[in-house]
Amino acid sequence: MAKYHIAWLPGDGVGNDVMDAAKIVLDTVDLDAEYIYGDIGWEFWKKEGDPLPKRTIDLLKETDCGLFGAITSKPNQEAQKELSPKLRNKGFVYSSPIVRLRQTFNLHTNLRPCKAFEGNPLNYRDDIDLVVFRENTEGLYAGVEFHPVPKEIFKALSVHKKMKKFNNNQLEDLAISLRIFTRKACQNIIRQAFEYARVHNRKSVTLIEKPNVIRETSGMMVQEARKIANKYSDITFWETNVDAMCMWLVKNPQDYDVLVSSNMFGDIISDLSAQLVGGLGFAASGNIGDDFAVFEPTHGSAPKYAGQYKVNPIAMIQSVKLMLDWLGEKNNAKKLDQAISNVIREGKVKTYDIGGCNTSLEVAEEISKKFEGN
């Protein structure tokens, strides 16, 4: 029996391409694992009205972790138009399967390393090495939204004096998305960031929020961060507003180390950080809970490139590296990271986005050769 059971979730578009590249690397690593395919993605929305079928959730419950490719996600109105005609007007509502995975399995911590590899012509600077911790289940992504706004919801919110500017006779023209934080989730993501900094000898943790405007939710994050920071006197703690942080990351990214934020701001900051080190083709992530995790590149499904094996697979292969780390396969993870670094530094085998003409699979094969040579 295999040591690990890993859910194999290609998803949509180039998700299949980069997962094929990942399999080349995993076969070289020779991980003692069984890879179990799971249905997820746009085609299952169209024909079943559910991009994350219950059978896939059941499958995940029987595995150690998941490896995920990419997903197509569209606003609900557009999604309705692509449903099978027999399913239309029957109450099906589209929601992102990756967001549902995070919430269903309480994958509370989103880990996104953004490191500049030597030899990458797309680096903003060669000395960038950021790690973003993003709260992964709450905030605006909690999905508590209303449009049109029910009268009882409007009435309940009307106790707030600032609701007086809104007219309850125009509820069809009012949309509300709630930004929901819990103290426990704030404490958890902040503590994860500080623990990571301590274990990996990182010098600073920067909290990124907007408490001067979003006073209650961002305010809670700041309050909890200050308390927790007092327990980590060996690590420098900074606070900054999200808008200012975007400016400082462009200006002086090398000054920062571990970044931590709530769900929406963390999403924005991690994409900015990814661009500083070459773009989403280099951006891996782990969705990590107490005893389960799903690893994925942060890029989209890029349907126009599907099946061409054209896109950069390094984000996917770095996600494999994160998975190996999480499974405790530390030596293999270190060797794989070095193999990725060697291929990028040499610059002989590379995809179109960094000036090359090699396929996703050829890049994976070259990384595998370097892995075997380490």
C-alpha beads as a LAMMPS data file, in Angstrom:
LAMMPS data file: protein, C-alpha beads

374 atoms
373 bonds

1 atom types
1 bond types

-500.0 500.0 xlo xhi
-500.0 500.0 ylo yhi
-500.0 500.0 zlo zhi

Masses

1 110.0

Atoms # bond

1 1 1 0.000 0.000 0.000
2 1 1 1.250 3.470 -0.891
3 1 1 2.464 5.697 1.951
4 1 1 0.509 8.720 0.666
5 1 1 -2.855 9.060 -1.037
6 1 1 -3.023 12.286 -3.023
7 1 1 -6.113 13.698 -4.705
8 1 1 -5.310 14.573 -8.316
9 1 1 -7.411 17.569 -9.394
10 1 1 -6.431 18.942 -12.829
11 1 1 -9.460 21.215 -13.136
12 1 1 -9.812 23.294 -16.292
13 1 1 -7.781 24.542 -19.237
14 1 1 -4.044 24.555 -18.676
15 1 1 -4.604 22.934 -15.297
16 1 1 -4.350 19.642 -17.176
17 1 1 -1.145 20.747 -18.914
18 1 1 0.704 21.783 -15.774
19 1 1 -0.480 18.729 -13.867
20 1 1 1.009 16.532 -16.591
21 1 1 4.263 18.414 -16.053
22 1 1 3.984 17.894 -12.300
23 1 1 3.551 14.142 -12.818
24 1 1 6.838 13.971 -14.719
25 1 1 8.582 15.510 -11.723
26 1 1 6.749 13.391 -9.164
27 1 1 7.669 10.223 -11.067
28 1 1 11.308 11.299 -10.859
29 1 1 11.045 12.085 -7.170
30 1 1 9.578 8.590 -6.865
31 1 1 7.258 9.589 -4.067
32 1 1 5.568 6.573 -2.520
33 1 1 2.101 7.803 -3.419
34 1 1 -1.145 6.843 -5.087
35 1 1 -2.694 9.648 -7.149
36 1 1 -6.484 9.529 -7.216
37 1 1 -8.297 11.554 -9.883
38 1 1 -11.125 13.830 -8.785
39 1 1 -13.795 15.641 -10.811
40 1 1 -13.652 19.403 -10.410
41 1 1 -14.142 22.335 -12.743
42 1 1 -16.240 24.104 -15.306
43 1 1 -17.388 21.067 -17.285
44 1 1 -19.038 19.662 -14.158
45 1 1 -20.798 22.964 -13.569
46 1 1 -22.154 22.922 -17.105
47 1 1 -23.429 19.363 -17.101
48 1 1 -24.213 18.801 -13.412
49 1 1 -24.711 22.262 -11.905
50 1 1 -21.854 21.682 -9.471
51 1 1 -18.149 22.375 -10.202
52 1 1 -17.233 20.499 -7.008
53 1 1 -19.407 17.354 -6.916
54 1 1 -20.035 15.601 -3.622
55 1 1 -18.158 12.543 -4.886
56 1 1 -15.012 14.666 -5.091
57 1 1 -15.459 15.974 -1.550
58 1 1 -15.905 12.362 -0.385
59 1 1 -12.750 11.375 -2.256
60 1 1 -10.763 14.170 -0.624
61 1 1 -11.794 12.959 2.814
62 1 1 -10.015 9.692 2.068
63 1 1 -6.727 11.279 0.976
64 1 1 -3.764 12.900 2.738
65 1 1 -3.767 16.054 0.620
66 1 1 -4.674 17.373 -2.818
67 1 1 -2.779 18.711 -5.809
68 1 1 -4.828 21.104 -7.922
69 1 1 -4.231 22.553 -11.395
70 1 1 -6.394 25.553 -12.322
71 1 1 -10.014 26.566 -12.409
72 1 1 -12.296 28.554 -14.673
73 1 1 -14.539 30.835 -12.651
74 1 1 -17.135 33.298 -13.924
75 1 1 -19.790 35.578 -12.405
76 1 1 -23.039 33.766 -11.686
77 1 1 -24.984 35.454 -14.494
78 1 1 -22.451 34.260 -17.069
79 1 1 -22.289 30.850 -15.440
80 1 1 -26.054 30.434 -15.762
81 1 1 -25.838 30.873 -19.535
82 1 1 -23.411 27.959 -19.830
83 1 1 -25.481 25.503 -17.819
84 1 1 -26.959 22.571 -19.675
85 1 1 -30.445 23.661 -20.872
86 1 1 -32.080 20.971 -18.721
87 1 1 -30.544 22.525 -15.584
88 1 1 -31.412 26.162 -16.204
89 1 1 -33.905 27.952 -13.961
90 1 1 -33.744 25.165 -11.394
91 1 1 -31.994 27.068 -8.632
92 1 1 -28.371 26.181 -9.359
93 1 1 -26.009 28.938 -8.218
94 1 1 -22.352 28.980 -9.203
95 1 1 -19.687 29.326 -6.528
96 1 1 -15.942 28.918 -6.867
97 1 1 -14.899 25.313 -6.144
98 1 1 -11.507 26.301 -4.763
99 1 1 -13.146 28.714 -2.304
100 1 1 -15.553 25.936 -1.324
101 1 1 -12.649 23.540 -0.821
102 1 1 -10.976 26.015 1.509
103 1 1 -14.127 26.463 3.546
104 1 1 -15.295 22.831 3.539
105 1 1 -11.951 21.551 4.833
106 1 1 -11.138 24.659 6.898
107 1 1 -7.938 25.309 4.956
108 1 1 -7.433 28.439 6.992
109 1 1 -3.898 29.333 5.929
110 1 1 -2.891 30.306 2.417
111 1 1 0.888 30.223 2.044
112 1 1 2.388 31.965 -1.003
113 1 1 6.177 32.166 -1.324
114 1 1 7.459 34.708 -3.859
115 1 1 11.190 34.274 -4.407
116 1 1 13.302 35.752 -7.185
117 1 1 15.293 33.002 -8.911
118 1 1 18.700 33.948 -10.242
119 1 1 18.650 34.133 -14.033
120 1 1 14.943 34.933 -14.373
121 1 1 14.808 37.920 -16.765
122 1 1 11.388 38.881 -15.407
123 1 1 12.596 39.549 -11.854
124 1 1 11.965 43.082 -10.648
125 1 1 15.022 42.613 -8.434
126 1 1 17.159 39.552 -7.760
127 1 1 17.101 39.927 -3.965
128 1 1 13.347 39.515 -3.394
129 1 1 12.308 36.705 -1.077
130 1 1 8.799 37.273 0.264
131 1 1 6.371 34.886 1.919
132 1 1 2.709 35.908 2.062
133 1 1 0.322 34.508 4.666
134 1 1 -3.284 35.081 3.630
135 1 1 -6.270 34.238 5.808
136 1 1 -8.141 31.767 3.642
137 1 1 -11.730 31.220 4.761
138 1 1 -13.250 34.509 5.964
139 1 1 -13.382 38.186 4.988
140 1 1 -15.114 39.071 1.735
141 1 1 -14.589 35.498 0.520
142 1 1 -16.980 34.187 3.168
143 1 1 -19.663 34.617 0.502
144 1 1 -22.319 36.293 2.651
145 1 1 -23.878 38.552 0.019
146 1 1 -27.277 39.941 -0.902
147 1 1 -28.697 41.225 -4.182
148 1 1 -31.382 42.324 -4.171
149 1 1 -31.267 43.017 -0.452
150 1 1 -34.115 41.363 1.510
151 1 1 -36.210 43.785 3.531
152 1 1 -35.415 42.019 6.795
153 1 1 -31.656 42.352 6.155
154 1 1 -32.013 46.032 5.348
155 1 1 -34.093 46.555 8.474
156 1 1 -31.535 44.806 10.667
157 1 1 -28.703 46.900 9.248
158 1 1 -30.699 50.115 9.612
159 1 1 -29.736 50.311 13.271
160 1 1 -26.408 51.671 12.023
161 1 1 -26.616 55.419 11.553
162 1 1 -24.663 55.319 8.290
163 1 1 -27.398 53.229 6.668
164 1 1 -29.648 56.312 6.625
165 1 1 -28.195 57.409 3.294
166 1 1 -29.580 54.276 1.598
167 1 1 -33.205 54.107 0.506
168 1 1 -35.187 51.010 1.453
169 1 1 -37.454 51.609 -1.535
170 1 1 -34.572 50.784 -3.873
171 1 1 -33.503 47.355 -2.607
172 1 1 -33.228 46.068 -6.192
173 1 1 -30.451 48.615 -6.709
174 1 1 -28.573 47.721 -3.546
175 1 1 -25.948 44.984 -3.220
176 1 1 -24.239 44.043 0.041
177 1 1 -21.162 41.871 0.610
178 1 1 -20.226 41.329 4.245
179 1 1 -16.586 41.353 5.398
180 1 1 -16.635 38.886 8.269
181 1 1 -13.697 38.308 10.625
182 1 1 -13.505 36.122 13.702
183 1 1 -10.935 36.681 16.420
184 1 1 -9.849 33.049 16.194
185 1 1 -9.074 33.293 12.466
186 1 1 -7.184 36.557 12.965
187 1 1 -5.100 35.006 15.715
188 1 1 -4.445 31.871 13.689
189 1 1 -3.106 33.502 10.523
190 1 1 -0.966 35.957 12.475
191 1 1 0.479 33.223 14.666
192 1 1 1.211 31.097 11.583
193 1 1 3.175 34.000 10.081
194 1 1 5.246 34.539 13.210
195 1 1 5.913 30.825 13.680
196 1 1 7.067 30.543 10.082
197 1 1 9.355 33.538 10.548
198 1 1 10.912 32.002 13.651
199 1 1 11.380 28.511 12.186
200 1 1 12.857 29.855 8.929
201 1 1 15.007 32.574 10.504
202 1 1 13.032 35.398 8.921
203 1 1 13.672 38.832 10.352
204 1 1 10.311 40.593 10.100
205 1 1 6.555 40.134 9.884
206 1 1 4.455 42.894 8.308
207 1 1 0.720 43.096 8.924
208 1 1 -1.155 44.592 5.960
209 1 1 -4.646 45.971 6.608
210 1 1 -6.650 49.243 6.450
211 1 1 -7.757 50.024 10.027
212 1 1 -8.025 53.772 9.471
213 1 1 -11.062 53.142 7.219
214 1 1 -12.235 49.570 7.836
215 1 1 -12.137 50.113 11.556
216 1 1 -13.774 47.031 13.009
217 1 1 -12.449 44.136 10.896
218 1 1 -9.002 45.498 10.104
219 1 1 -8.972 46.893 13.640
220 1 1 -9.421 43.406 15.078
221 1 1 -6.524 42.097 12.983
222 1 1 -4.267 44.900 14.212
223 1 1 -5.229 44.400 17.860
224 1 1 -4.570 40.666 17.734
225 1 1 -1.328 41.110 15.817
226 1 1 0.056 43.479 18.440
227 1 1 -0.724 41.004 21.207
228 1 1 0.894 38.095 19.376
229 1 1 3.912 40.152 18.282
230 1 1 4.767 40.711 21.948
231 1 1 5.467 36.985 22.243
232 1 1 7.996 37.084 19.389
233 1 1 10.475 39.708 20.541
234 1 1 13.139 38.224 18.257
235 1 1 11.130 39.180 15.147
236 1 1 10.560 42.763 14.001
237 1 1 6.870 43.599 13.635
238 1 1 5.575 46.247 11.238
239 1 1 2.070 47.459 10.403
240 1 1 1.039 49.159 7.175
241 1 1 -2.052 50.042 5.161
242 1 1 -2.677 47.933 2.081
243 1 1 -2.499 50.851 -0.355
244 1 1 0.813 52.048 1.062
245 1 1 2.147 48.501 1.030
246 1 1 1.526 48.205 -2.707
247 1 1 3.680 51.290 -3.192
248 1 1 6.442 50.109 -0.861
249 1 1 6.576 46.661 -2.433
250 1 1 7.185 48.198 -5.838
251 1 1 9.748 50.625 -4.418
252 1 1 11.648 48.496 -1.880
253 1 1 10.530 44.849 -1.984
254 1 1 13.841 43.636 -0.566
255 1 1 13.048 45.363 2.733
256 1 1 10.236 42.902 3.503
257 1 1 10.166 39.311 4.588
258 1 1 6.954 37.679 5.854
259 1 1 3.697 39.451 4.983
260 1 1 0.342 38.639 6.588
261 1 1 -3.133 39.862 5.744
262 1 1 -6.814 39.056 5.478
263 1 1 -8.360 37.202 2.561
264 1 1 -8.964 39.921 -0.049
265 1 1 -5.950 42.083 0.768
266 1 1 -3.797 38.949 0.929
267 1 1 -4.957 37.939 -2.532
268 1 1 -4.036 41.338 -3.957
269 1 1 -0.676 41.577 -2.192
270 1 1 0.348 38.046 -3.164
271 1 1 -0.345 38.702 -6.862
272 1 1 1.686 41.902 -6.695
273 1 1 4.484 40.012 -4.973
274 1 1 4.310 37.300 -7.638
275 1 1 4.731 39.848 -10.413
276 1 1 7.868 41.163 -8.736
277 1 1 9.493 37.743 -9.185
278 1 1 8.328 36.987 -12.721
279 1 1 4.553 36.685 -12.674
280 1 1 2.003 34.019 -11.892
281 1 1 4.023 31.422 -13.777
282 1 1 6.320 31.406 -10.734
283 1 1 3.647 31.684 -8.018
284 1 1 2.854 28.584 -5.981
285 1 1 0.533 28.283 -3.014
286 1 1 -0.581 25.954 -0.283
287 1 1 -4.070 25.940 1.226
288 1 1 -3.304 24.472 4.621
289 1 1 -5.563 23.323 7.439
290 1 1 -4.949 21.492 10.682
291 1 1 -4.698 18.054 9.067
292 1 1 -5.374 18.494 5.337
293 1 1 -3.990 20.685 2.555
294 1 1 -4.449 21.438 -1.144
295 1 1 -1.547 22.785 -3.191
296 1 1 -1.974 24.801 -6.378
297 1 1 -0.384 27.364 -8.679
298 1 1 -2.094 30.736 -8.387
299 1 1 -2.577 31.282 -12.121
300 1 1 -5.869 30.783 -13.930
301 1 1 -6.988 28.229 -16.475
302 1 1 -5.929 30.248 -19.594
303 1 1 -8.351 28.352 -21.886
304 1 1 -6.800 29.739 -25.079
305 1 1 -3.624 27.784 -24.272
306 1 1 -5.301 24.573 -23.092
307 1 1 -3.712 21.451 -24.496
308 1 1 -0.809 23.321 -26.104
309 1 1 1.641 22.661 -23.229
310 1 1 2.789 26.218 -23.677
311 1 1 2.452 27.760 -20.239
312 1 1 5.114 27.943 -17.577
313 1 1 4.810 24.896 -15.254
314 1 1 7.191 26.203 -12.590
315 1 1 4.393 27.532 -10.343
316 1 1 2.853 24.059 -10.434
317 1 1 6.175 22.348 -9.761
318 1 1 6.874 24.748 -6.903
319 1 1 3.471 23.744 -5.527
320 1 1 4.716 20.155 -5.622
321 1 1 7.708 21.339 -3.600
322 1 1 5.386 22.898 -1.009
323 1 1 3.429 19.633 -0.866
324 1 1 6.608 17.630 -0.282
325 1 1 7.544 19.982 2.561
326 1 1 4.108 19.623 4.128
327 1 1 4.247 15.817 3.873
328 1 1 7.584 15.848 5.697
329 1 1 9.611 14.915 2.608
330 1 1 12.103 17.661 3.436
331 1 1 15.087 16.286 1.541
332 1 1 13.116 15.778 -1.664
333 1 1 11.621 19.248 -1.297
334 1 1 15.071 20.794 -0.927
335 1 1 16.418 18.883 -3.916
336 1 1 13.458 19.914 -6.049
337 1 1 13.850 23.570 -5.098
338 1 1 17.505 23.390 -6.102
339 1 1 16.634 21.689 -9.389
340 1 1 14.120 24.428 -10.234
341 1 1 16.689 27.075 -9.348
342 1 1 19.356 25.432 -11.538
343 1 1 17.079 25.251 -14.591
344 1 1 16.073 28.909 -14.270
345 1 1 19.638 30.061 -13.688
346 1 1 20.976 28.203 -16.729
347 1 1 18.152 29.540 -18.909
348 1 1 18.559 26.883 -21.589
349 1 1 15.106 25.314 -21.274
350 1 1 12.266 27.802 -20.756
351 1 1 8.741 28.621 -21.827
352 1 1 7.603 31.519 -23.991
353 1 1 6.896 33.897 -21.102
354 1 1 10.598 34.156 -20.278
355 1 1 11.816 34.280 -23.836
356 1 1 12.017 30.577 -24.616
357 1 1 10.259 28.155 -26.923
358 1 1 10.127 24.983 -24.839
359 1 1 6.958 23.211 -23.789
360 1 1 5.667 22.765 -20.264
361 1 1 6.672 19.115 -20.429
362 1 1 10.203 19.873 -21.620
363 1 1 10.716 22.222 -18.679
364 1 1 9.473 19.502 -16.322
365 1 1 11.828 16.975 -17.910
366 1 1 14.784 19.338 -17.491
367 1 1 13.924 19.929 -13.834
368 1 1 13.715 16.168 -13.383
369 1 1 17.203 15.742 -14.843
370 1 1 18.581 18.327 -12.441
371 1 1 16.792 16.630 -9.542
372 1 1 18.453 13.327 -10.382
373 1 1 21.815 15.070 -10.614
374 1 1 21.600 16.707 -7.172

Bonds

1 1 1 2
2 1 2 3
3 1 3 4
4 1 4 5
5 1 5 6
6 1 6 7
7 1 7 8
8 1 8 9
9 1 9 10
10 1 10 11
11 1 11 12
12 1 12 13
13 1 13 14
14 1 14 15
15 1 15 16
16 1 16 17
17 1 17 18
18 1 18 19
19 1 19 20
20 1 20 21
21 1 21 22
22 1 22 23
23 1 23 24
24 1 24 25
25 1 25 26
26 1 26 27
27 1 27 28
28 1 28 29
29 1 29 30
30 1 30 31
31 1 31 32
32 1 32 33
33 1 33 34
34 1 34 35
35 1 35 36
36 1 36 37
37 1 37 38
38 1 38 39
39 1 39 40
40 1 40 41
41 1 41 42
42 1 42 43
43 1 43 44
44 1 44 45
45 1 45 46
46 1 46 47
47 1 47 48
48 1 48 49
49 1 49 50
50 1 50 51
51 1 51 52
52 1 52 53
53 1 53 54
54 1 54 55
55 1 55 56
56 1 56 57
57 1 57 58
58 1 58 59
59 1 59 60
60 1 60 61
61 1 61 62
62 1 62 63
63 1 63 64
64 1 64 65
65 1 65 66
66 1 66 67
67 1 67 68
68 1 68 69
69 1 69 70
70 1 70 71
71 1 71 72
72 1 72 73
73 1 73 74
74 1 74 75
75 1 75 76
76 1 76 77
77 1 77 78
78 1 78 79
79 1 79 80
80 1 80 81
81 1 81 82
82 1 82 83
83 1 83 84
84 1 84 85
85 1 85 86
86 1 86 87
87 1 87 88
88 1 88 89
89 1 89 90
90 1 90 91
91 1 91 92
92 1 92 93
93 1 93 94
94 1 94 95
95 1 95 96
96 1 96 97
97 1 97 98
98 1 98 99
99 1 99 100
100 1 100 101
101 1 101 102
102 1 102 103
103 1 103 104
104 1 104 105
105 1 105 106
106 1 106 107
107 1 107 108
108 1 108 109
109 1 109 110
110 1 110 111
111 1 111 112
112 1 112 113
113 1 113 114
114 1 114 115
115 1 115 116
116 1 116 117
117 1 117 118
118 1 118 119
119 1 119 120
120 1 120 121
121 1 121 122
122 1 122 123
123 1 123 124
124 1 124 125
125 1 125 126
126 1 126 127
127 1 127 128
128 1 128 129
129 1 129 130
130 1 130 131
131 1 131 132
132 1 132 133
133 1 133 134
134 1 134 135
135 1 135 136
136 1 136 137
137 1 137 138
138 1 138 139
139 1 139 140
140 1 140 141
141 1 141 142
142 1 142 143
143 1 143 144
144 1 144 145
145 1 145 146
146 1 146 147
147 1 147 148
148 1 148 149
149 1 149 150
150 1 150 151
151 1 151 152
152 1 152 153
153 1 153 154
154 1 154 155
155 1 155 156
156 1 156 157
157 1 157 158
158 1 158 159
159 1 159 160
160 1 160 161
161 1 161 162
162 1 162 163
163 1 163 164
164 1 164 165
165 1 165 166
166 1 166 167
167 1 167 168
168 1 168 169
169 1 169 170
170 1 170 171
171 1 171 172
172 1 172 173
173 1 173 174
174 1 174 175
175 1 175 176
176 1 176 177
177 1 177 178
178 1 178 179
179 1 179 180
180 1 180 181
181 1 181 182
182 1 182 183
183 1 183 184
184 1 184 185
185 1 185 186
186 1 186 187
187 1 187 188
188 1 188 189
189 1 189 190
190 1 190 191
191 1 191 192
192 1 192 193
193 1 193 194
194 1 194 195
195 1 195 196
196 1 196 197
197 1 197 198
198 1 198 199
199 1 199 200
200 1 200 201
201 1 201 202
202 1 202 203
203 1 203 204
204 1 204 205
205 1 205 206
206 1 206 207
207 1 207 208
208 1 208 209
209 1 209 210
210 1 210 211
211 1 211 212
212 1 212 213
213 1 213 214
214 1 214 215
215 1 215 216
216 1 216 217
217 1 217 218
218 1 218 219
219 1 219 220
220 1 220 221
221 1 221 222
222 1 222 223
223 1 223 224
224 1 224 225
225 1 225 226
226 1 226 227
227 1 227 228
228 1 228 229
229 1 229 230
230 1 230 231
231 1 231 232
232 1 232 233
233 1 233 234
234 1 234 235
235 1 235 236
236 1 236 237
237 1 237 238
238 1 238 239
239 1 239 240
240 1 240 241
241 1 241 242
242 1 242 243
243 1 243 244
244 1 244 245
245 1 245 246
246 1 246 247
247 1 247 248
248 1 248 249
249 1 249 250
250 1 250 251
251 1 251 252
252 1 252 253
253 1 253 254
254 1 254 255
255 1 255 256
256 1 256 257
257 1 257 258
258 1 258 259
259 1 259 260
260 1 260 261
261 1 261 262
262 1 262 263
263 1 263 264
264 1 264 265
265 1 265 266
266 1 266 267
267 1 267 268
268 1 268 269
269 1 269 270
270 1 270 271
271 1 271 272
272 1 272 273
273 1 273 274
274 1 274 275
275 1 275 276
276 1 276 277
277 1 277 278
278 1 278 279
279 1 279 280
280 1 280 281
281 1 281 282
282 1 282 283
283 1 283 284
284 1 284 285
285 1 285 286
286 1 286 287
287 1 287 288
288 1 288 289
289 1 289 290
290 1 290 291
291 1 291 292
292 1 292 293
293 1 293 294
294 1 294 295
295 1 295 296
296 1 296 297
297 1 297 298
298 1 298 299
299 1 299 300
300 1 300 301
301 1 301 302
302 1 302 303
303 1 303 304
304 1 304 305
305 1 305 306
306 1 306 307
307 1 307 308
308 1 308 309
309 1 309 310
310 1 310 311
311 1 311 312
312 1 312 313
313 1 313 314
314 1 314 315
315 1 315 316
316 1 316 317
317 1 317 318
318 1 318 319
319 1 319 320
320 1 320 321
321 1 321 322
322 1 322 323
323 1 323 324
324 1 324 325
325 1 325 326
326 1 326 327
327 1 327 328
328 1 328 329
329 1 329 330
330 1 330 331
331 1 331 332
332 1 332 333
333 1 333 334
334 1 334 335
335 1 335 336
336 1 336 337
337 1 337 338
338 1 338 339
339 1 339 340
340 1 340 341
341 1 341 342
342 1 342 343
343 1 343 344
344 1 344 345
345 1 345 346
346 1 346 347
347 1 347 348
348 1 348 349
349 1 349 350
350 1 350 351
351 1 351 352
352 1 352 353
353 1 353 354
354 1 354 355
355 1 355 356
356 1 356 357
357 1 357 358
358 1 358 359
359 1 359 360
360 1 360 361
361 1 361 362
362 1 362 363
363 1 363 364
364 1 364 365
365 1 365 366
366 1 366 367
367 1 367 368
368 1 368 369
369 1 369 370
370 1 370 371
371 1 371 372
372 1 372 373
373 1 373 374
